[in-house]
């Protein structure tokens, strides 16, 4: 900020009043010009503006570890898609959302700043870390759309953006789910209850880098009134990243069920399971590795302003195909984690939240993967507060 008061910029300061006078005088000219527009042009302009949504989203958090052992000199939390640092107030994300939705074209651009993109950006992918989404689409037939660009995959219920979740923190399984791809997606509403889509592109996640092979997948979703929705997503292809010398053909399956059996109660269940070739543990690394993860969650809205949520989760990746291998008890193994979270939410205004959450995560006995590799479990309390504001629907 001090640069604004250098000698070069000081020459501009006296001209500011002149600039203000000029703007005031010309505002009358601009208003006069607008008065000469015919009603058709005004309607067209208003329709164009109405198609735009613009907003800003900011999330602040504070987290502390209840079982932080002596010797833990790092405040970085392991396997977290958001709220990654403990013992200090920090910005999870500050994001700008721009959307355009018209009859035949649409587009979305989300820029992001803060701990979420900084933590999950690989060293050679820094240029893309500030971009959450960037894509545009065309309506080709009735409800059938084609979108191209940097697109979120349909896999997974959770988001790294806490505002999209009922519980701010993300499960370990959600942390290892694929995020974005660069490519094309075709989707449409086949009936009032059934939607379907297919996509193809290059995996381009901040956690794992860029995929050098094309892969694709489908998404199918059925909704029965307002009672429940069942969704199946998958991803199939060679999932090797740029630096890999071995081909890893994989099939990733994702099932999501949401239900509202009674008023104010939301139930969510998710199950992921995958198969990957040439990914088993040594000595034979040519076999097919399997992994499974999932969670069950319930949220009850107590009043208009208050809600409570509870979640149980687990992940088992014995060959480390998704999570990598860890040495413990004299052997190598991928992650095996399980745990639970309880959270309370207060909504002071629309599109806002203040949340307090307690989480417990555990791994195999003596598999010290938490708290700087010093403990096999972690107790943590997280406070998050967020607000989205702007002109949007």
C-alpha positions in Angstrom: 0.0 0.0 0.0 2.9 2.4 0.6 3.7 2.4 -3.1 0.6 4.5 -3.7 2.3 7.5 -2.1 5.5 7.5 -4.1 6.5 10.7 -6.0 5.1 9.3 -9.3 1.7 8.6 -7.8 1.5 11.8 -5.8 1.1 13.7 -9.1 -2.2 12.1 -9.6 -3.7 13.0 -6.3 -4.6 16.7 -7.1 -6.4 15.5 -10.2 -8.9 13.4 -8.2 -11.3 16.3 -7.5 -11.2 17.2 -11.2 -12.0 13.6 -12.1 -15.0 13.5 -9.7 -16.4 16.8 -11.2 -16.0 15.3 -14.7 -17.8 12.2 -13.7 -20.7 14.1 -12.2 -21.1 16.4 -15.2 -21.0 13.4 -17.6 -23.5 11.4 -15.6 -26.2 13.8 -16.8 -25.1 13.1 -20.4 -25.2 9.3 -19.8 -28.6 9.6 -18.3 -29.8 11.6 -21.2 -28.5 9.0 -23.6 -30.3 6.3 -21.7 -33.5 8.2 -21.9 -33.3 8.1 -25.7 -33.2 4.3 -25.8 -36.4 2.7 -27.1 -38.3 0.3 -24.9 -37.1 -2.7 -26.9 -33.4 -1.9 -26.3 -34.0 -1.3 -22.6 -35.8 -4.7 -22.3 -32.9 -6.4 -24.1 -30.4 -4.7 -21.8 -32.3 -5.6 -18.6 -32.6 -9.2 -19.8 -28.8 -9.4 -20.4 -28.1 -8.0 -16.9 -30.7 -10.4 -15.3 -28.8 -13.4 -16.8 -25.6 -12.5 -14.8 -25.0 -13.6 -11.2 -22.0 -12.1 -9.3 -21.1 -12.8 -5.7 -18.2 -13.0 -3.2 -17.7 -15.8 -0.7 -15.4 -15.7 2.3 -14.8 -18.3 4.9 -12.6 -17.8 8.1 -11.7 -20.6 10.5 -9.9 -21.5 13.7 -8.9 -25.0 14.6 -7.1 -26.6 17.5 -6.0 -30.2 18.2 -7.0 -31.6 21.6 -4.5 -34.4 21.7 -1.5 -32.5 20.3 1.6 -34.4 21.6 4.9 -33.0 22.8 7.3 -32.8 19.9 4.7 -31.8 17.3 6.2 -28.6 15.8 3.9 -28.4 12.8 0.4 -26.9 12.8 -0.5 -28.5 9.5 -3.4 -30.9 9.6 -3.1 -34.1 7.6 -5.6 -35.3 5.0 -7.8 -32.1 5.1 -9.4 -30.6 2.1 -10.1 -27.4 4.0 -9.2 -25.9 7.5 -5.7 -27.2 7.1 -3.9 -25.2 9.9 -4.4 -25.4 13.6 -3.9 -22.8 16.4 -4.4 -19.6 14.5 -7.2 -17.7 12.7 -6.9 -18.1 8.9 -8.8 -17.5 5.6 -10.1 -20.8 4.3 -11.1 -19.2 1.0 -12.0 -15.9 -0.5 -13.8 -16.6 -3.8 -15.4 -14.6 -6.6 -18.3 -16.3 -8.4 -19.4 -15.1 -11.8 -22.2 -17.0 -13.6 -24.2 -16.4 -16.8 -27.4 -18.3 -17.5 -29.4 -17.6 -20.7 -31.8 -19.7 -22.7 -29.1 -21.2 -25.0 -25.7 -20.4 -23.4 -24.2 -20.5 -20.0 -20.9 -20.0 -18.3 -19.3 -20.1 -14.9 -16.0 -18.7 -13.5 -14.9 -19.2 -9.8 -11.7 -17.6 -8.6 -10.3 -18.7 -5.3 -7.7 -17.5 -2.8 -6.6 -18.6 0.6 -5.5 -21.8 2.4 -7.5 -24.2 0.2 -5.9 -23.5 -3.1 -2.5 -22.8 -1.6 -2.3 -26.1 0.2 -3.6 -28.3 -2.6 -1.5 -26.8 -5.4 1.3 -29.0 -6.7 4.6 -27.2 -7.3 4.2 -27.4 -11.1 0.5 -26.5 -11.2 0.7 -23.1 -9.5 -0.9 -21.3 -12.4 -4.2 -23.0 -12.0 -4.6 -23.0 -8.3 -6.6 -19.7 -8.2 -9.2 -21.2 -10.5 -12.0 -23.3 -9.0 -14.1 -23.5 -12.2 -13.9 -22.0 -15.6 -16.3 -23.3 -18.3 -19.0 -22.4 -20.8 -21.8 -24.3 -22.4 -24.4 -24.5 -25.2 -27.9 -25.9 -25.2 -28.1 -28.2 -28.2 -31.6 -29.7 -27.8 -34.3 -28.9 -25.2 -32.6 -29.8 -21.9 -29.4 -31.2 -23.5 -26.3 -29.1 -22.8 -22.6 -29.4 -23.8 -20.1 -27.7 -21.5 -16.4 -27.2 -22.1 -13.5 -26.1 -19.9 -12.2 -26.6 -16.4 -15.2 -28.5 -14.8 -15.9 -30.1 -11.5 -16.4 -33.9 -11.8 -19.8 -35.1 -10.5 -18.0 -37.5 -8.1 -18.6 -36.8 -4.5 -21.2 -35.1 -2.3 -18.8 -32.9 -0.3 -17.0 -29.8 -1.4 -13.8 -28.1 -0.2 -16.0 -24.9 0.0 -17.7 -25.2 3.5 -20.8 -23.3 2.4 -21.8 -26.2 0.1 -21.7 -28.7 3.0 -23.7 -29.2 6.2 -20.4 -30.0 8.0 -17.5 -27.7 7.1 -14.7 -30.2 7.3 -14.4 -32.9 4.7 -14.0 -36.6 5.2 -10.7 -38.4 4.5 -12.4 -40.2 1.6 -13.6 -36.9 0.2 -10.1 -35.5 0.4 -8.9 -38.3 -1.9 -11.7 -38.0 -4.4 -10.9 -36.6 -7.8 -11.8 -32.9 -8.2 -11.7 -31.3 -11.7 -11.0 -32.2 -15.2 -10.2 -30.3 -18.4 -12.5 -31.4 -21.1 -16.2 -31.7 -22.2 -19.4 -32.8 -20.5 -22.8 -33.6 -22.0 -25.8 -33.6 -19.7 -29.5 -33.3 -19.8 -32.8 -33.8 -17.9 -34.4 -36.9 -19.5 -37.6 -36.6 -17.4 -38.8 -34.6 -14.4 -37.1 -37.2 -12.2 -34.2 -38.5 -14.1 -31.0 -36.7 -15.3 -27.9 -38.1 -17.0 -24.6 -37.0 -18.3 -21.2 -38.2 -19.7 -17.8 -36.5 -19.7 -14.4 -36.9 -21.1 -11.1 -35.1 -20.5 -7.9 -35.0 -18.5 -7.9 -35.3 -14.8 -6.5 -32.0 -13.4 -6.7 -32.1 -9.6 -4.5 -30.0 -7.4 -3.9 -33.0 -5.1 -2.6 -35.3 -7.7 -1.5 -33.2 -10.7 -2.4 -33.6 -14.3 -3.4 -36.8 -16.0 -1.7 -37.3 -19.4 -4.4 -39.6 -20.7 -8.0 -39.0 -21.6 -10.5 -40.6 -19.3 -14.3 -40.4 -19.0 -17.3 -41.2 -17.0 -21.1 -41.0 -16.6 -23.5 -39.5 -14.1 -27.0 -40.8 -13.5 -29.5 -39.3 -11.0 -33.0 -40.2 -10.0 -35.2 -38.1 -7.7 -38.5 -39.2 -6.2 -40.5 -36.1 -5.4 -38.8 -34.4 -2.5 -38.3 -37.6 -0.5 -35.0 -39.0 -1.8 -32.4 -38.8 -4.6 -30.1 -41.6 -5.8 -27.0 -40.8 -7.8 -24.4 -42.9 -9.5 -21.1 -41.5 -10.9 -18.1 -43.1 -12.2 -14.7 -42.4 -13.7 -12.9 -44.9 -16.0 -9.6 -44.8 -17.9 -5.9 -44.6 -17.4 -5.4 -42.5 -14.3 -1.6 -42.2 -14.6 -0.3 -38.7 -13.9 2.3 -36.9 -16.0 5.2 -38.1 -14.0 4.1 -41.8 -13.9 5.9 -44.4 -16.0 3.3 -47.1 -15.4 -0.2 -47.3 -16.8 -2.9 -47.5 -14.2 -6.2 -48.4 -15.8 -8.9 -47.7 -13.1 -12.6 -47.7 -12.5 -13.9 -45.4 -9.8 -17.5 -45.8 -8.6 -19.4 -43.3 -6.5 -22.9 -43.8 -5.1 -24.8 -40.9 -3.3 -28.2 -41.1 -1.6 -29.9 -38.1 0.0 -33.3 -38.3 1.7 -35.7 -36.1 3.7 -38.0 -38.7 5.4 -39.5 -36.0 7.7 -39.5 -32.3 7.7 -36.2 -30.6 8.6 -34.2 -33.8 8.5 -31.6 -34.4 5.8 -29.9 -37.8 5.5 -26.9 -38.4 3.3 -25.0 -41.6 2.5 -22.0 -42.0 0.2 -20.1 -45.0 -0.9 -17.0 -45.0 -3.1 -15.1 -48.1 -4.4 -12.4 -48.4 -7.0 -10.2 -50.8 -8.9 -6.8 -50.0 -10.3 -4.4 -52.1 -12.3 -0.6 -52.3 -11.7 -1.2 -50.8 -8.2 -0.8 -53.6 -5.6 1.9 -53.6 -2.9 5.3 -55.0 -3.5 6.7 -57.5 -4.3 4.0 -58.0 -7.0 2.9 -54.6 -8.1 1.0 -55.7 -11.3 -2.2 -56.8 -9.6 -5.5 -55.0 -9.2 -5.8 -52.8 -6.2 -9.1 -52.1 -4.5 -10.2 -49.3 -2.2 -13.4 -48.3 -0.4 -14.6 -45.3 1.5 -17.8 -43.7 2.6 -19.8 -41.8 5.2 -23.3 -41.5 6.7 -24.5 -38.1 7.8 -27.7 -36.7 9.4 -28.6 -33.0 9.7 -31.6 -31.7 11.6 -32.7 -28.1 11.3 -33.9 -27.2 14.8 -35.1 -23.7 13.9 -34.7 -21.4 11.0 -31.4 -20.3 12.5 -30.0 -23.4 14.1 -29.0 -26.9 12.8 -27.1 -29.9 14.2 -25.2 -32.5 12.2 -23.5 -35.8 12.9 -21.4 -37.9 10.6 -19.5 -41.2 10.6 -16.8 -42.1 8.0 -14.4 -44.7 7.0 -11.7 -45.4 4.4 -9.8 -48.6 3.5 -7.1 -48.5 0.9 -4.9 -51.6 1.6 -2.6 -51.3 -1.4 -2.2 -47.5 -1.2 -3.5 -47.0 -4.7 -5.2 -43.8 -3.8 -3.5 -42.8 -0.5 0.1 -44.0 -0.9 1.9 -46.5 1.3 2.8 -46.0 5.0 5.3 -48.1 7.0 4.1 -49.4 10.4 4.2 -52.7 12.4 7.0 -53.9 10.1 5.0 -53.7 6.8 3.7 -51.4 4.1 0.1 -50.5 3.9 -2.3 -47.9 2.5 -4.5 -45.8 4.8 -7.2 -47.4 7.0 -9.1 -44.6 8.8 -12.4 -44.2 10.6 -14.0 -41.5 12.7 -16.9 -39.2 13.5 -17.9 -35.5 13.5 -20.6 -33.6 15.4 -21.4 -30.0 14.5 -23.7 -27.1 15.4 -24.6 -24.4 12.9 -26.0 -20.9 13.4 -27.3 -18.9 10.4 -27.5 -15.2 11.4 -28.5 -14.1 7.8 -29.2 -15.8 4.5 -26.3 -17.5 2.9 -24.2 -17.3 6.0 -23.1 -19.7 8.8 -21.2 -19.9 12.0 -20.2 -23.5 12.9 -18.5 -25.4 15.7 -17.5 -29.0 15.1 -15.7 -31.7 17.0 -14.0 -34.5 15.0 -12.3 -37.7 16.0 -10.2 -39.6 13.4 -8.3 -42.9 14.0 -6.0 -45.1 12.0 -4.8 -48.6 12.5 -3.1 -49.1 15.9 0.4 -47.7 15.9 -0.1 -46.4 12.3 1.0 -42.9 13.4 -0.2 -40.7 10.5 -1.6 -37.8 12.6 0.0 -34.9 14.4 3.3 -34.9 12.5 3.3 -38.7 12.4 3.3 -39.0 16.2 -0.1 -40.4 17.0 -2.6 -42.8 15.4 -5.6 -40.7 16.2 -6.6 -37.0 16.3 -9.2 -35.1 18.3 -9.9 -31.6 17.0 -12.3 -28.7 17.3 -13.0 -26.4 14.4 -14.8 -23.1 14.2 -15.8 -21.7 10.8 -17.7 -18.7 9.7 -18.7 -17.8 6.2 -20.8 -15.5 4.1 -21.7 -15.3 0.4 -23.0 -11.9 -0.7 -23.7 -10.2 -4.0 -26.3 -10.3 -6.8 -27.3 -13.9 -7.3 -30.3 -16.2 -7.4 
